[in-house]
């Protein structure tokens, strides 16, 4: 059995290498055409730099594909910690390369990004080997398990493509707006993605194998309990972050990015985009979690169909809202389409399994929103009072932000306990276990 599993892993590994190399080569050859399609507003030096940067980073497709294979292998071996940490070395390298690029050469940043992408695979490889992985040059496209996987994964790939199309449409339209619009969207999206990576990816990685097992065992009661617990945990964690990001968008962006060429205007643009993305932050997180629920039920078509509907809505809203709200319209369109997608997924889940704890989810959502709104008001006033007392300066801004976030977090924590939100016990238990491990 172990040999068959290893053969299957190597089969997938080698197929992914082959496909990614072909895609990278095509992207490298037709980079200029791709950039012109997805950044139609770029001209002159901006177009040239975009082509150069794209040519370099497109090599990262190979490492990204291999990283996903290693992530899947480690998760099958019940190792969720290492896949959850892969973004740490990547982000450290990217941050260092950005700092160096400001002082020496802009191209250092993009080579650093490529190295950072590569580390996601390199970081996981030793742990995979320790868990029993051994590379073999083995390819068998007629393998029955490969055929079964292809049948299930097809809609998943289309669903992923839908998300990428959304991003590309956003950037294409942003390239027609004032200079800096694409950068503002990217920075705001990175902050949004940071929250997703920190909380949602971890929850999704743990929930999927657990739900798959419960589904195969036909344990409906525990399955529904796990679905409710996962969804409510995301709601409980992400809603306050979303409100906090809306209230503190400008100081957050200013503290993290405003230096060098990133001026007050860039801060304002990025903060507006962050606010609009934050409106749909919970929906982004729930979309991934509910998608995992359907995958556990061996249904990959429903998330794909709902995602396609949301994509069409996003494109239509982009075209409408960009005329009136410019940059903010693009980010808002993404949030609205994600929220609609969630309602579609909830409706589809109800049709598929009937009751899945809707009443408990609604109750937790209402309590979380109430607590988060109060937290947001408290945070806003605390930040303004502290920042007025301390004055301007990087260190003072950081202290003001830290104090207001701390007070906000305490306020939210007290309120969810007072409102008796059940999932707070689950989250505190997980945190206690992690602290005990560290101790």
Phi, psi and omega in degrees: 000317180297322180294319179296318179296320179292320177299317179297315179300314179293327177298311178296315181305310183289325176294320178296317177303310183299312182295318182292323178296317179298313179298318180296319179295316178297318178296322180294319182290317185255031182301313183301316180296319179296315181296319180294329178287315187262001173216062188297342181272355183278140178216164173056229184295324179299318178295317181298314180296320179299319179295314180299313181297319180295319180299321181288310185288338183294339175297332181297346177305319182298311181293324178296316178299315180292325178298319179296323178296315179295322177299314180298318181297313181295322179293324176297327178275014179064028175253100181258346183291310182299310177301330179286343183259357187297335181285344183294302178297324179301310182292325178298314180296317180296317180297315178299317181294326177294316179298315180293325182294328178294322184275324188248291187210133182302333184288342176300322182300316186283325175292324176296322177297317179298315178297320178299317177298318180297325182294336178300321176282312184300321181298322184277333187304311180301322180291325177293318178297318178297330180275001176116000181285136177220122185289139173220143176280086185227124176224128177215094184289347180268359179305131184296328180287327176294319178297317179295317179297317180298321180296321181280325188277341181308304178298329179296315179298320178295320177299319177295319179300323179301315179297320180292323177298318176304312180298317182293321177296317177304312183290324178299313179291325179295329180292344179268353181269191181297155181302136180100355183294318179295316179299319180297316177298317182296314181296315179296321180293324179294319178295319177296317179295329178298316178297317180299315182293323184288319186250306189292315181301319180296314179297315181298320181296325181279320187288324187299306179298326180293314179293322178299318179294314180295324179293316180293331178276355181058037179265082188294321183298311179291326178300310180296319179300318180292322178298311180300313182299317181292312181297314181293327176296318178296315179301313183296324182276319191273327180302313178295326177294319178299311179296318179299319179294325178292314183290319186251022184306309183296309179296327178296310181295319180299315182293319185281323192237336190285094174195155181064233182285345181277094187265189182299325178296316179296322177298315180298315180296315181293322179296319178297315179297320179297318179300315182292321176293325182295333178301325181257011185302317179296319180296320177301316181292315181294328179301317179293317182293313181293326174302318178296326178298314179294321179297322178296330177274008181061034177241101179259350183283321183300311177300325180295313181296313179296323177295322179294320177298315180296323179297314179299317178297319180299315181295316179298313179295324176304309183297323181285307188287331181296334179291325185260324186247359180056234182302316181300326180297323180294314180292320180295321178299320178297318180293315181297316180295325178293320179295317177298319179301321180296315179297323177295318180293319176299317178297318179293323179293321177297319178295326186281314185238359181080234181289129176227025177088031183304317183298319180292322179294315179298317181299313180295321180298313180298313180298318180295318179296315179301311180296320182290322178295315177299315178302316180299318179295313179299314181299317181300312182290322179296316180300313182296319179295311183294317181293326176292324179289317184278327181090195185272169181123147184302309182297319181292322177298317181297318179294316180300316181293317181297317180295314182295320178294318179298314179296319179298316180297318178296316179301313181296316180301316180296316183295319180290331175290315179298320181281358176058055175278119187301318187294345178299328178292321179297313182295316179295325178296317178297316180296321179297317180297318180294320179294323178294323178294319179294319179293000000 
